[in-house]
């Protein structure tokens, strides 16, 4: 019996949404976080622009990796000390982080091509993102293939030497005319 029906006016929240969008932009600038991580409103942006936007974020992550790596190394040593393991006294503990920078396959191939022969292959593969097990397996396969190729080259050389030796024993025809 006391029910009232009425019509609410449409509220204009455009200014509120713009203020929130500005706050997100300010947050991204202060924290060095690419805006693309916080919003989905990037339109018609080139890959180079996105890469440049991620540069400061990657630098921030690398700085955190350095400080947090030291922390985790000490935590692991403390755990070994708790377990009574001698590894707690080792000073060469090292925290390995994945590369925070996103690279395309073309960039990685270019890196390998440029540094191959200058830097040991293991270091190049580590930089590209292979795990320690993958590096060992790849180097093992490469060594196997190299040995197999050397064996094939030796067999070919032996065959060629046998052909040359057989050719020198064949009597030469004298030209009559």
MDAnalysis code that builds the backbone (N, CA, C; Angstrom):
import MDAnalysis as mda
import numpy as np

u = mda.Universe.empty(531, n_residues=177, atom_resindex=np.repeat(np.arange(177), 3), trajectory=True)
u.add_TopologyAttr("name", ["N", "CA", "C"] * 177)
u.add_TopologyAttr("resid", np.arange(1, 178))
u.add_TopologyAttr("resname", ["UNK", "UNK", "UNK", "UNK", "UNK", "UNK", "UNK", "UNK", "UNK", "UNK", "UNK", "UNK", "UNK", "UNK", "UNK", "UNK", "UNK", "UNK", "UNK", "UNK", "UNK", "UNK", "UNK", "UNK", "UNK", "UNK", "UNK", "UNK", "UNK", "UNK", "UNK", "UNK", "UNK", "UNK", "UNK", "UNK", "UNK", "UNK", "UNK", "UNK", "UNK", "UNK", "UNK", "UNK", "UNK", "UNK", "UNK", "UNK", "UNK", "UNK", "UNK", "UNK", "UNK", "UNK", "UNK", "UNK", "UNK", "UNK", "UNK", "UNK", "UNK", "UNK", "UNK", "UNK", "UNK", "UNK", "UNK", "UNK", "UNK", "UNK", "UNK", "UNK", "UNK", "UNK", "UNK", "UNK", "UNK", "UNK", "UNK", "UNK", "UNK", "UNK", "UNK", "UNK", "UNK", "UNK", "UNK", "UNK", "UNK", "UNK", "UNK", "UNK", "UNK", "UNK", "UNK", "UNK", "UNK", "UNK", "UNK", "UNK", "UNK", "UNK", "UNK", "UNK", "UNK", "UNK", "UNK", "UNK", "UNK", "UNK", "UNK", "UNK", "UNK", "UNK", "UNK", "UNK", "UNK", "UNK", "UNK", "UNK", "UNK", "UNK", "UNK", "UNK", "UNK", "UNK", "UNK", "UNK", "UNK", "UNK", "UNK", "UNK", "UNK", "UNK", "UNK", "UNK", "UNK", "UNK", "UNK", "UNK", "UNK", "UNK", "UNK", "UNK", "UNK", "UNK", "UNK", "UNK", "UNK", "UNK", "UNK", "UNK", "UNK", "UNK", "UNK", "UNK", "UNK", "UNK", "UNK", "UNK", "UNK", "UNK", "UNK", "UNK", "UNK", "UNK", "UNK", "UNK", "UNK", "UNK", "UNK", "UNK", "UNK", "UNK", "UNK", "UNK", "UNK"])
u.atoms.positions = np.array([
    [0.813, -1.215, 0.000],
    [0.000, 0.000, 0.000],
    [0.855, 1.277, 0.000],
    [2.080, 1.232, 0.533],
    [2.907, 2.447, 0.598],
    [3.946, 2.487, -0.524],
    [3.823, 1.658, -1.526],
    [4.788, 1.589, -2.609],
    [4.677, 2.813, -3.490],
    [5.859, 3.392, -3.830],
    [5.902, 4.539, -4.724],
    [6.752, 4.173, -5.933],
    [6.332, 4.514, -7.082],
    [7.058, 4.277, -8.309],
    [7.507, 5.625, -8.842],
    [8.813, 5.693, -9.147],
    [9.316, 6.949, -9.698],
    [10.431, 6.660, -10.680],
    [10.806, 7.630, -11.435],
    [11.804, 7.504, -12.489],
    [13.056, 8.255, -12.060],
    [14.214, 7.552, -12.053],
    [15.485, 8.194, -11.718],
    [16.097, 8.788, -12.985],
    [16.681, 9.947, -12.832],
    [17.367, 10.588, -13.947],
    [18.688, 9.870, -14.205],
    [19.105, 9.853, -15.453],
    [20.377, 9.241, -15.799],
    [21.503, 10.115, -15.263],
    [22.427, 9.515, -14.583],
    [23.550, 10.256, -14.009],
    [24.695, 10.292, -15.020],
    [25.368, 11.415, -15.088],
    [26.530, 11.556, -15.970],
    [27.785, 11.299, -15.135],
    [28.401, 10.139, -15.352],
    [29.596, 9.786, -14.573],
    [30.874, 9.930, -15.401],
    [30.772, 10.632, -16.522],
    [31.922, 10.795, -17.400],
    [33.091, 11.458, -16.674],
    [32.824, 12.487, -15.886],
    [33.900, 13.174, -15.154],
    [34.547, 12.242, -14.134],
    [33.749, 11.414, -13.489],
    [34.282, 10.455, -12.521],
    [35.185, 9.438, -13.213],
    [34.760, 8.931, -14.356],
    [35.565, 7.969, -15.107],
    [36.868, 8.589, -15.604],
    [36.817, 9.827, -16.057],
    [38.030, 10.514, -16.512],
    [39.000, 10.726, -15.357],
    [38.486, 11.047, -14.177],
    [39.341, 11.242, -13.000],
    [40.027, 9.922, -12.625],
    [39.290, 8.832, -12.696],
    [39.875, 7.519, -12.385],
    [40.946, 7.166, -13.415],
    [40.674, 7.434, -14.699],
    [41.646, 7.166, -15.754],
    [42.915, 7.992, -15.534],
    [42.760, 9.248, -15.116],
    [43.926, 10.087, -14.819],
    [44.708, 9.526, -13.630],
    [43.989, 9.043, -12.619],
    [44.664, 8.452, -11.456],
    [45.468, 7.218, -11.856],
    [44.901, 6.412, -12.736],
    [45.615, 5.220, -13.213],
    [46.875, 5.620, -13.970],
    [46.780, 6.658, -14.794],
    [47.960, 7.150, -15.513],
    [49.026, 7.650, -14.562],
    [48.616, 8.371, -13.512],
    [49.571, 8.856, -12.517],
    [50.218, 7.687, -11.768],
    [49.404, 6.695, -11.422],
    [49.922, 5.508, -10.740],
    [50.954, 4.802, -11.617],
    [50.659, 4.674, -12.897],
    [51.584, 4.016, -13.823],
    [52.899, 4.795, -13.912],
    [52.803, 6.120, -13.964],
    [54.012, 6.936, -14.067],
    [54.858, 6.835, -12.793],
    [54.225, 6.861, -11.641],
    [54.957, 6.810, -10.377],
    [55.592, 5.449, -10.131],
    [54.926, 4.396, -10.509],
    [55.438, 3.049, -10.243],
    [56.240, 2.479, -11.405],
    [56.381, 3.237, -12.481],
    [57.090, 2.796, -13.685],
    [56.485, 1.505, -14.231],
    [55.171, 1.460, -14.220],
    [54.440, 0.321, -14.755],
    [53.808, 0.751, -16.074],
    [54.003, -0.008, -17.148],
    [53.380, 0.371, -18.420],
    [51.849, 0.451, -18.287],
    [51.278, 1.471, -18.867],
    [49.824, 1.674, -18.784],
    [49.079, 0.469, -19.354],
    [49.698, -0.214, -20.308],
    [49.045, -1.380, -20.912],
    [48.837, -2.494, -19.901],
    [49.603, -2.497, -18.806],
    [49.410, -3.503, -17.773],
    [48.190, -3.188, -16.915],
    [47.787, -1.935, -16.874],
    [46.715, -1.511, -15.984],
    [45.386, -1.261, -16.694],
    [45.428, -0.983, -17.978],
    [44.195, -0.713, -18.718],
    [44.203, -1.487, -20.033],
    [43.072, -1.538, -20.649],
    [42.954, -2.200, -21.952],
    [42.532, -1.183, -23.012],
    [42.931, 0.041, -22.815],
    [42.475, 1.101, -23.714],
    [43.554, 1.622, -24.650],
    [44.559, 0.805, -24.920],
    [45.596, 1.210, -25.857],
    [45.136, 0.854, -27.265],
    [45.088, 1.841, -28.141],
    [44.617, 1.629, -29.503],
    [45.657, 2.197, -30.464],
    [45.932, 1.446, -31.531],
    [46.855, 1.895, -32.584],
    [48.223, 2.289, -32.030],
    [48.817, 1.419, -31.223],
    [50.131, 1.672, -30.661],
    [51.108, 0.695, -31.301],
    [52.257, 1.205, -31.737],
    [53.242, 0.348, -32.390],
    [53.989, -0.505, -31.358],
    [54.612, -1.541, -31.852],
    [55.404, -2.408, -30.988],
    [56.580, -1.670, -30.377],
    [57.179, -0.741, -31.137],
    [58.298, 0.036, -30.606],
    [57.850, 0.908, -29.437],
    [56.645, 1.457, -29.531],
    [56.121, 2.281, -28.444],
    [55.884, 1.438, -27.201],
    [55.327, 0.244, -27.388],
    [55.108, -0.649, -26.245],
    [56.435, -1.067, -25.627],
    [57.434, -1.335, -26.477],
    [58.757, -1.731, -25.980],
    [59.375, -0.597, -25.164],
    [59.256, 0.626, -25.655],
    [59.793, 1.775, -24.928],
    [59.072, 1.967, -23.599],
    [57.761, 1.724, -23.590],
    [56.994, 1.871, -22.354],
    [57.410, 0.834, -21.322],
    [57.832, -0.320, -21.777],
    [58.227, -1.384, -20.855],
    [59.665, -1.229, -20.361],
    [60.442, -0.371, -21.001],
    [61.862, -0.248, -20.664],
    [62.077, 0.123, -19.195],
    [61.385, 1.157, -18.698],
    [61.587, 1.568, -17.308],
    [61.065, 0.509, -16.345],
    [60.002, -0.188, -16.738],
    [59.464, -1.254, -15.896],
    [60.470, -2.401, -15.782],
    [61.098, -2.771, -16.884],
    [62.101, -3.843, -16.876],
    [63.299, -3.421, -16.017],
    [63.695, -2.158, -16.120],
    [64.807, -1.665, -15.304],
    [64.449, -1.748, -13.814],
    [63.209, -1.413, -13.476],
    [62.758, -1.498, -12.085],
    [62.782, -2.951, -11.605],
    [62.311, -3.859, -12.441],
    [62.293, -5.277, -12.076],
    [63.717, -5.782, -11.875],
    [64.654, -5.376, -12.743],
    [66.052, -5.807, -12.590],
    [66.638, -5.318, -11.264],
    [66.315, -4.078, -10.876],
    [66.800, -3.566, -9.591],
    [66.240, -4.399, -8.441],
    [64.974, -4.765, -8.531],
    [64.355, -5.595, -7.488],
    [64.987, -6.981, -7.460],
    [65.330, -7.503, -8.624],
    [65.953, -8.822, -8.689],
    [67.279, -8.817, -7.937],
    [68.052, -7.739, -8.097],
    [69.345, -7.656, -7.414],
    [69.159, -7.668, -5.906],
    [68.257, -6.837, -5.400],
    [68.076, -6.759, -3.947],
    [67.388, -8.001, -3.395],
    [66.388, -8.501, -4.076],
    [65.670, -9.672, -3.585],
    [66.501, -10.943, -3.749],
    [67.371, -10.981, -4.726],
    [68.246, -12.138, -4.899],
    [69.131, -12.328, -3.679],
    [69.693, -11.242, -3.187],
    [70.519, -11.297, -1.990],
    [69.697, -11.821, -0.816],
    [68.473, -11.334, -0.700],
    [67.584, -11.750, 0.382],
    [67.295, -13.253, 0.308],
    [66.931, -13.742, -0.863],
    [66.606, -15.160, -1.010],
    [67.829, -16.054, -0.793],
    [68.999, -15.579, -1.209],
    [70.212, -16.343, -0.960],
    [70.428, -16.529, 0.537],
    [70.206, -15.469, 1.294],
    [70.364, -15.560, 2.747],
    [69.292, -16.434, 3.383],
    [68.071, -16.386, 2.872],
    [67.005, -17.243, 3.397],
    [67.351, -18.714, 3.151],
    [67.857, -19.027, 1.971],
    [68.223, -20.414, 1.661],
    [69.360, -20.872, 2.578],
    [70.354, -20.014, 2.799],
    [71.447, -20.369, 3.708],
    [70.919, -20.596, 5.123],
    [69.972, -19.784, 5.537],
    [69.383, -19.941, 6.863],
    [68.642, -21.278, 6.966],
    [67.960, -21.658, 5.903],
    [67.267, -22.958, 5.883],
    [68.267, -24.099, 5.993],
    [69.385, -24.009, 5.263],
    [70.413, -25.043, 5.359],
    [71.015, -25.081, 6.770],
    [71.178, -23.903, 7.365],
    [71.720, -23.848, 8.725],
    [70.745, -24.527, 9.692],
    [69.466, -24.291, 9.523],
    [68.442, -24.923, 10.357],
    [68.489, -26.444, 10.219],
    [68.744, -26.913, 8.995],
    [68.816, -28.353, 8.745],
    [70.148, -28.961, 9.194],
    [71.104, -28.105, 9.549],
    [72.419, -28.592, 9.952],
    [73.268, -29.005, 8.764],
    [72.950, -28.499, 7.589],
    [73.672, -28.842, 6.364],
    [74.886, -27.928, 6.213],
    [75.984, -28.483, 5.724],
    [77.223, -27.712, 5.534],
    [77.071, -26.640, 4.458],
    [76.062, -26.757, 3.602],
    [75.857, -25.763, 2.544],
    [75.569, -24.380, 3.117],
    [75.182, -24.310, 4.383],
    [74.901, -23.014, 5.017],
    [76.143, -22.136, 5.065],
    [77.327, -22.749, 5.070],
    [78.578, -21.995, 5.158],
    [79.126, -21.603, 3.795],
    [78.562, -22.137, 2.735],
    [79.047, -21.800, 1.399],
    [78.662, -20.365, 1.066],
    [79.596, -19.640, 0.524],
    [79.347, -18.231, 0.220],
    [79.037, -18.000, -1.253],
    [79.056, -19.062, -2.042],
    [78.849, -18.890, -3.474],
    [77.410, -19.182, -3.908],
    [76.457, -19.104, -2.987],
    [75.050, -19.296, -3.355],
    [74.629, -18.160, -4.273],
    [73.814, -18.481, -5.235],
    [73.383, -17.467, -6.195],
    [71.949, -17.738, -6.600],
    [71.165, -16.677, -6.633],
    [69.766, -16.774, -7.042],
    [69.695, -16.519, -8.550],
    [69.107, -17.438, -9.285],
    [68.984, -17.277, -10.732],
    [67.563, -16.831, -11.068],
    [67.449, -15.733, -11.776],
    [66.157, -15.178, -12.165],
    [65.971, -15.354, -13.668],
    [64.741, -15.481, -14.068],
    [64.422, -15.472, -15.493],
    [64.550, -14.037, -15.991],
    [64.841, -13.882, -17.252],
    [64.978, -12.554, -17.838],
    [63.609, -11.869, -17.854],
    [63.490, -10.684, -17.257],
    [62.190, -10.015, -17.222],
    [61.805, -9.376, -18.553],
    [62.757, -9.257, -19.442],
    [62.463, -8.608, -20.727],
    [61.866, -9.619, -21.699],
    [60.813, -9.213, -22.358],
    [60.160, -10.070, -23.344],
    [60.833, -9.823, -24.684],
    [61.346, -10.904, -25.272],
    [62.022, -10.781, -26.568],
    [61.332, -11.668, -27.586],
    [61.380, -11.223, -28.832],
    [60.830, -12.034, -29.914],
    [61.851, -13.092, -30.304],
    [61.395, -14.093, -31.037],
    [62.304, -15.134, -31.517],
    [63.364, -14.527, -32.444],
    [62.979, -13.537, -33.234],
    [63.931, -12.893, -34.143],
    [65.034, -12.186, -33.355],
    [64.675, -11.530, -32.262],
    [65.675, -10.855, -31.434],
    [66.632, -11.872, -30.801],
    [66.078, -12.985, -30.344],
    [66.933, -14.014, -29.732],
    [67.866, -14.637, -30.772],
    [67.351, -14.894, -31.972],
    [68.183, -15.463, -33.028],
    [69.286, -14.482, -33.411],
    [68.960, -13.205, -33.457],
    [69.944, -12.175, -33.763],
    [71.027, -12.129, -32.686],
    [70.630, -12.256, -31.428],
    [71.581, -12.270, -30.323],
    [72.538, -13.446, -30.456],
    [72.000, -14.622, -30.755],
    [72.837, -15.819, -30.912],
    [73.798, -15.643, -32.084],
    [73.300, -15.144, -33.208],
    [74.132, -14.979, -34.401],
    [75.275, -13.987, -34.152],
    [74.985, -12.909, -33.433],
    [76.002, -11.882, -33.210],
    [77.077, -12.311, -32.220],
    [76.703, -13.078, -31.201],
    [77.659, -13.426, -30.159],
    [78.279, -14.807, -30.320],
    [77.788, -15.609, -31.270],
    [78.335, -16.945, -31.464],
    [79.794, -16.836, -31.903],
    [80.660, -17.529, -31.218],
    [82.085, -17.465, -31.520],
    [82.824, -16.448, -30.674],
    [82.096, -15.514, -30.084],
    [82.709, -14.497, -29.227],
    [82.541, -14.889, -27.762],
    [81.335, -15.338, -27.438],
    [80.970, -15.739, -26.077],
    [80.702, -17.238, -26.099],
    [81.081, -17.967, -25.050],
    [80.786, -19.401, -25.025],
    [79.295, -19.674, -25.245],
    [79.020, -20.727, -25.988],
    [77.648, -21.077, -26.350],
    [76.757, -21.257, -25.128],
    [77.302, -21.820, -24.045],
    [76.507, -22.016, -22.834],
    [75.963, -20.693, -22.308],
    [76.790, -19.646, -22.314],
    [76.359, -18.339, -21.825],
    [75.308, -17.723, -22.747],
    [75.492, -17.908, -24.043],
    [74.507, -17.381, -24.996],
    [73.159, -18.062, -24.775],
    [73.197, -19.389, -24.643],
    [71.945, -20.130, -24.448],
    [71.282, -19.739, -23.127],
    [72.090, -19.489, -22.104],
    [71.545, -19.054, -20.821],
    [70.861, -17.702, -20.966],
    [71.496, -16.796, -21.709],
    [70.936, -15.458, -21.916],
    [69.635, -15.508, -22.701],
    [69.563, -16.435, -23.642],
    [68.359, -16.565, -24.475],
    [67.199, -17.151, -23.667],
    [67.521, -17.907, -22.605],
    [66.449, -18.397, -21.752],
    [66.362, -19.902, -21.612],
    [67.364, -20.627, -22.091],
    [67.365, -22.070, -21.925],
    [67.653, -22.419, -20.467],
    [67.079, -23.501, -19.984],
    [67.374, -23.973, -18.631],
    [68.704, -24.718, -18.652],
    [69.239, -24.990, -17.470],
    [70.522, -25.695, -17.372],
    [70.432, -27.076, -18.014],
    [69.322, -27.782, -17.791],
    [69.155, -29.113, -18.398],
    [69.056, -29.033, -19.913],
    [68.350, -28.034, -20.414],
    [68.234, -27.869, -21.866],
    [69.588, -27.548, -22.485],
    [70.383, -26.750, -21.796],
    [71.718, -26.407, -22.298],
    [72.588, -27.654, -22.372],
    [72.576, -28.455, -21.303],
    [73.370, -29.694, -21.296],
    [72.933, -30.621, -22.422],
    [71.612, -30.787, -22.585],
    [71.098, -31.679, -23.624],
    [71.460, -31.163, -25.014],
    [71.337, -29.857, -25.234],
    [71.653, -29.282, -26.541],
    [73.137, -29.434, -26.864],
    [74.003, -29.175, -25.902],
    [75.440, -29.288, -26.145],
    [75.814, -30.746, -26.386],
    [75.200, -31.661, -25.643],
    [75.447, -33.085, -25.859],
    [75.049, -33.497, -27.275],
    [73.870, -33.048, -27.713],
    [73.409, -33.370, -29.074],
    [74.334, -32.754, -30.119],
    [74.797, -31.535, -29.885],
    [75.701, -30.877, -30.831],
    [77.026, -31.628, -30.924],
    [77.539, -32.091, -29.782],
    [78.785, -32.850, -29.788],
    [78.607, -34.184, -30.507],
    [77.465, -34.846, -30.298],
    [77.175, -36.096, -31.001],
    [77.117, -35.862, -32.507],
    [76.434, -34.799, -32.911],
    [76.317, -34.485, -34.346],
    [77.677, -34.135, -34.932],
    [78.501, -33.418, -34.177],
    [79.843, -33.059, -34.651],
    [80.694, -34.314, -34.843],
    [80.613, -35.247, -33.889],
    [81.373, -36.499, -33.998],
    [80.890, -37.317, -35.189],
    [79.567, -37.368, -35.383],
    [79.015, -38.106, -36.518],
    [79.448, -37.470, -37.836],
    [79.483, -36.152, -37.909],
    [79.911, -35.454, -39.127],
    [81.389, -35.713, -39.394],
    [82.207, -35.709, -38.352],
    [83.630, -36.000, -38.520],
    [83.820, -37.424, -39.039],
    [83.019, -38.350, -38.531],
    [83.097, -39.736, -38.990],
    [82.698, -39.838, -40.467],
    [81.649, -39.119, -40.862],
    [81.227, -39.121, -42.278],
    [82.304, -38.494, -43.159],
    [82.922, -37.406, -42.689],
    [83.991, -36.751, -43.451],
    [85.190, -37.688, -43.613],
    [85.528, -38.435, -42.558],
    [86.646, -39.377, -42.622],
    [86.348, -40.496, -43.616],
    [85.131, -41.042, -43.588],
    [84.747, -42.094, -44.536],
    [84.818, -41.572, -45.971],
    [84.358, -40.349, -46.204],
    [84.398, -39.754, -47.542],
    [85.845, -39.575, -48.004],
    [86.696, -39.104, -47.103],
    [88.109, -38.916, -47.454],
    [88.772, -40.252, -47.782],
    [88.436, -41.299, -47.026],
    [88.992, -42.627, -47.297],
    [88.525, -43.146, -48.654],
    [87.257, -42.939, -48.991],
    [86.731, -43.372, -50.288],
    [87.416, -42.628, -51.419],
    [87.598, -41.307, -51.248],
    [88.253, -40.518, -52.285],
    [89.700, -40.948, -52.465],
    [90.381, -41.269, -51.363],
    [91.778, -41.734, -51.446],
    [91.839, -43.079, -52.155],
    [90.867, -43.957, -51.870],
    [90.836, -45.276, -52.525],
    [90.583, -45.112, -54.021],
    [89.715, -44.194, -54.388],
    [89.434, -43.955, -55.821],
    [90.676, -43.412, -56.515],
    [91.383, -42.479, -55.876],
    [92.607, -41.928, -56.469],
    [93.677, -43.013, -56.607],
    [93.793, -43.852, -55.585],
    [94.795, -44.930, -55.630],
    [94.464, -45.923, -56.740],
    [93.180, -46.247, -56.895],
    [92.778, -47.182, -57.959],
    [92.986, -46.546, -59.323],
    [92.797, -45.265, -59.430],
    [92.977, -44.567, -60.705],
    [94.428, -44.502, -61.119],
    [95.350, -44.473, -60.180],
    [96.772, -44.407, -60.525],
    [97.296, -45.754, -60.971],
    [96.594, -46.841, -60.630],
    [97.028, -48.188, -61.008],
    [96.487, -48.591, -62.380],
    [95.529, -47.878, -62.885],
    [94.958, -48.233, -64.198],
    [95.963, -47.828, -65.267],
    [96.304, -48.800, -66.188],
    [97.285, -48.441, -67.241],
    [96.710, -47.340, -68.125],
    [97.607, -46.457, -68.484],
    [97.206, -45.343, -69.331],
    [97.210, -45.807, -70.781],
    [96.244, -45.376, -71.506],
    [96.185, -45.681, -72.944],
    [97.094, -44.720, -73.681],
    [97.796, -45.306, -74.565],
    [98.615, -44.429, -75.374],
    [97.833, -44.063, -76.620],
    [97.968, -42.920, -77.027],
    [97.204, -42.458, -78.189],
    [97.841, -42.942, -79.482],
    [97.138, -43.676, -80.271],
    [97.662, -44.154, -81.547],
    [96.962, -43.424, -82.661],
    [97.503, -43.238, -83.646],
    [96.746, -42.562, -84.609],
    [97.102, -42.655, -85.911],
])
